[in-house]
Amino acid sequence: MLKPPAVAPDARIAVIAPASSSKPERLARGMEALRARGYDAEFGRYAQGRLAPYFSGTAEERLADLHAAFADSEVHAIFCTRGGYGSNYLMEDIDLDLIRDNPKPFFGYSDLTAVQTWLLDELGLISFHGPMVAADFAVDDGVHDASLDAALDGDAVTAGAAEGLRILKPGRAKGTVYGGCLSILTSSLGTRFAPQTEGKLLFLEDVGTKPYQVDRMLRQMVLAGKFDGVTGFVFGEMLECASSGASPDLLEQVILRVLDWFDGPIAIGLRSGHVSRGNVTLPFGIDAELNLEEEPVLSYLEPAVQAE
């Protein structure tokens, strides 16, 4: 486990775009919101770029910003602008030694799942599945303040019914929280960047995927052995993951059917990643307890950062 240092309220923060470009007005609003919180937030050199058909820059430029943000001793945390697509172009050339020597909180979700799980698997670097600048800070009520502050200050994160968590299958389990965007996790199967999910308390989320598509991805993970030894499942809000005219609970039926062999607890609805509001920060790589016996709650057992 490689825990980064805690982040002071006035710390310098680097904002980078390892994947897709963002609309300038959303970037401006997001940066304004970050700075209003007291952070000294600055764009990476290529974070505001645009390159056809949908990238923020060439792979070399995007990787350079990632490396520069980690290498800069004055930067204490890194936030991505948005996900979209393109992080997989960076994977083979990420300088693991540089990042190991300069650990710091790295915030993202969606397409950034690939980078975050790779750094966690290879280095043990705690990752932060949480708000991004153009996606969440740019909108009103886009960020869940309590979990963000807890993750950066060194307090243990807790999420429950108020954060959307609901019980699909009761039970109780402990494990190392891990996961991210289901589409990205499944797309990495068969590569050396495939997620190391075995034995984890697994968080899975996605957006705009129909129930049969979620079914297919879950089955692919099952067939790949990626659910072997998993202690519990927590699904996200699963925003817009519905089929027109179908039963509103079709997705929940699909999940329970695909995982009908699983004996542990299963929850759904936790607002982290692609969400309608209040994006909850979930640190990946540290232990937590999932209690679905009465009121649903996910309680982290330790902080995600080291006190300075």
Steps between C-alpha positions, in 0.01 A plus 500: 500500500633842399308777676554855378535786749192689620408812303478839671198726425719749310716245320607529140305266272577398143211455256576271207312334213632148433208412273239716322480874459249711691281794415684822596206638695478188716874509565474864605209432739674198646823685564309786658332254736832338595659835570196612700578209734839655565715282276773644283381319188692523174453334162761265361662619179267301273189474720302752295601361163283350228612240247276329247299295534449528881831514688644784706836453331731241356579199716846644557359835616245341732763271650737794544238681708442192714872458565554872563220511756645210696859624470428856619573517873280808531192307382319316779203349314396430141148536362396395151278721286273216380509146371367428153756289319873477445679396820586161352743672261711601801517170685812342349719805561399607852814549710421287803827586676429872476152456647621263772747766612239778496168361629207740513120477477387446141128566441295363214252239384351373173785461247753573776414168663765338279779724631384490861472122524838457328674731747327328790584150376861576410598749770237464770419871446167584660267638233208737539182420307349843526406832345661647191532865407286540185265215589415571865658816639349688206140435610301594808485218756741298291734411786435314825695725735519274806667207324735725301614681813537176696705338225741794477520589871574153632160409642329169424232521230149370574211465254146380561139553403548876472757432230261273313608162640223237490487131587463243222614203706555527876818400673824633637852494360843657532756546229721735304283738299583482130336549162368780284319524169378156393547568127863595550574205727359251251677664204836434663446125537756302303764772537775539757299793639204282600370581849607292799155462653546173683417521869380860483191687620404593148339828389358502146323783320415617151277737306265461204543124473183293459432212739591235241833676444568503874404131502753430224781684675434335834495159333829583329652581838363175642642295213836675537511399867499862611234446766683212665538569870320837488364571849216735406358705214400866498347634180481868426199712411509341154369818345282447190564125506144410406305370200204694364172331589664244728440454870675771706674232706626301201863593569470382859347174379789455258763557769339255741463236230857528371628489859253238625795279602653770722449457876611844615330841521399698191412872503405748230445873459816649650554834325862486392622547146229560240231650722206738495634711786738505797787285369631299796876450532589134549864418574610173339771287655410514870277283715134565577200319639173465309208454740170417332334334797289800603569852378742474205842649566847479351753593770868541426723359772790737447580834333609521137788741561785540747502789744789733418 
